[in-house]
């Protein structure tokens, strides 16, 4: 019941964010979007963007790639669909309402999975990471941009205090790097290959996992 309640809270929150998301977060996350797209295109091919939102990143992908976007918020996806139509983004194969924790794709369906500012906005982050690892092919990559929480000090204390507020807004401020490390250590099919600080203030990071070839 708690997981369902949290999921409903996320859907409702991003429904409210949809009309203003690009205005509020467009410039803030620009560097992260650019870094994620560049990392994804070093592999290229069929790319899944989980949490595609309003589709703000879609015009940045090269037309030589094939993009599928999913998001749990239908309100956000309506804006993405409008963007695809208005900009004639014919490299976008499809946009679907879908839960990051329950991706409706076969194993090894994609060359790259991109998740921008998503992992801290799902009820069970490790479940979502498991799904990313399942649907990416061996030799492919998972490319994540994410807030990294502070575990100690003033920032850590502030993040803990803000958690009840930010949860209602649809995301967490408190999310330790150790969670990514533990997940990778417990997932034999993946290997952490990069952690790169991003603006603003280095509180965000580009994180890359490689899917191993057995």
N, C-alpha and C positions, 0 to 999 in steps of 0.2 A: 504493500500500500504506500509506503513512504517513497519508494522509487517512482511509482506512478504519479504521486503528488508532485514530486520534484520535476518529473518530465512535463507535466501539465504547466508547472510554473515557468519552465523554460519556453514552452510554446507560446504561452500568454505574453511573456516578457518580450520575446522577439517579434511577436505580432505588434506590440506597442512601439518597438524600435524601428520597424520597417519603414515608416514614412520619413524618418530623420536619420537613419543609420549612416548613409553616405556622407551627410553633412557633419555628423558628430564624429565618426570614426575614419572617414575617408583619408584625411591628411595624416592623422595619428598613425595609422597602420600602413601608410604608403610604402615605407622602406621595407617592412616585413613582406608585403605583397610582392614587391619587386624581387626580393631575395628568394622567396619561395618559388616564384615562377622560373627564375633563372636556374635554380637547383633542379626543378622538375624537368626543365627542357634540356639539361645535360644528359638525361636518359631519353626523354621524349617518347612519342608513340601514343598509346591510349592512356589518358590521364583521368583519374577520378578526383574531383574536388569535393570533399565532404564538408558540409557547412558552407555551401557556396553563397548563401544569403541572397543579397540583391544582385549578385553577379558582377560586383564591382571589379573583380580581378579578371573576368573572362576576356575583355578586349586585349589584355596583356599577353595572352598566349599566342604563339606563332600559329599561323593557319596550317602548318604542316602537321600539327598534332590534332588528335581527336579528343574532345573534352566531354565528359559527363559530369553533371553537378547534382548533388543531392543536399537537401536541407530538411530539418524537421518542421520548419515554419512555412506554411502555405502562403502566408502574407509576404514573407521575404521572397519566395520563389516567384510570385506574381510580378514583382519588380524585375527579377532576373529574366523572366520570359519576355517582358517588355523591352529590356535592354538588348537581348539577343535579336529580337525582331527589328528594332530601330536601327541597330548597328550592322545588321546583316552578318551576324557571326555564324557563318555556315560550318565552322569547325566545331561548333557545340552540337554534339549528337543528341543530347537529351538532358532534361532537368526533371527531377522527380522528388516528391515528398518522401523522405525516408529517414529512419532513425539511425544515427551513427553506430549504435550498439547492435543493430540488427540489419546489416546491409543485405539487400536481396540480390546479390550477385554470386555467381559460382566462384569457387576457389581460383586463384591465379588469373583473374579477369583483366587486370590492368598492369601496365608497365610502371606506373607511378600512382601513389595515393598522396594527395595534398590535403592537409587539414590546417586551415589558418584560423587561429584563435578559437578553436573548437574544443580541445581536450579539457580545458577548464570550465566548459559550459555544458557538460553532459553529466548525468547522475552517477555513472560508473565509468570513469575514465579508462581503467584497464580493460574493460569489456570492449570499448571502442577501439583501443589500440590492438586488441586481439583480432577484431574484425578487419582493421587495416592490414594487418599481417596476413590474414587469410586470403584477402582478395587481390593482393599484389603478387606478381609472378616472382619466382626465384630469379635473382639477378636484378630485380627492380628495386625501387626505393620508396620509403615512407618519408614525406617531407612535411614537417610540422613547424608552425610558428606558434609560440605559446608564451604566456606570462610565466615567469619563474618566481615563486614566492621566496621571501626571506625567512629563514628558520629561526633567526635570533635577532636581537637588537631592536631599535625603535621601529623600523619598517615592519619587522615580523610581528611586533605587538599591535601595530596599527592594522595590519592585514587581518589578524585574528578578530579584532574589534569590529572591523567592517564586514566580516563574513555574513552576518544575518541580513545586512542591508544589500550587499552585492548579490546574494543568492536570489533575492526578489527581483533583481535586475537581470538575472539570467546567466551569471558567471561567478566564478570564485576569484578572490584575490589571493587566497592562501593556497599554494600548491607547490610543494617542495620538489626540488630537482631529484631527490632520492627516489621519488615515485617512478620517474622514467628509468632510472638506473636499475631499480629492482625489477621493473617489468622486463627490461631487456635481459637481465641476468636470468630470469625465469622463463624466457622465451627462446629456446634453442635455435629457432629458424631466423632470428634477426641479430644484427650487430650494430651498435651505435657507431656512427662514423663521423659525426660532426655536432658540435654545439657552438654556435656563433652568436654573441650578444647583438641585440638590435636596439635601435632607438625606439622609444624615448628612454634615456637614462640607464640603458642596459637591463631593465626589468623584464624585457622580453628576449626571446632567443629563437634562432633558426635551429632546428634539430633534425638530423637526418639519420634514418635507420636503413641499412641494406638488408634485403631479403636474401638469405644465403642459398647458394646452389648446392644441393646435396650430391 
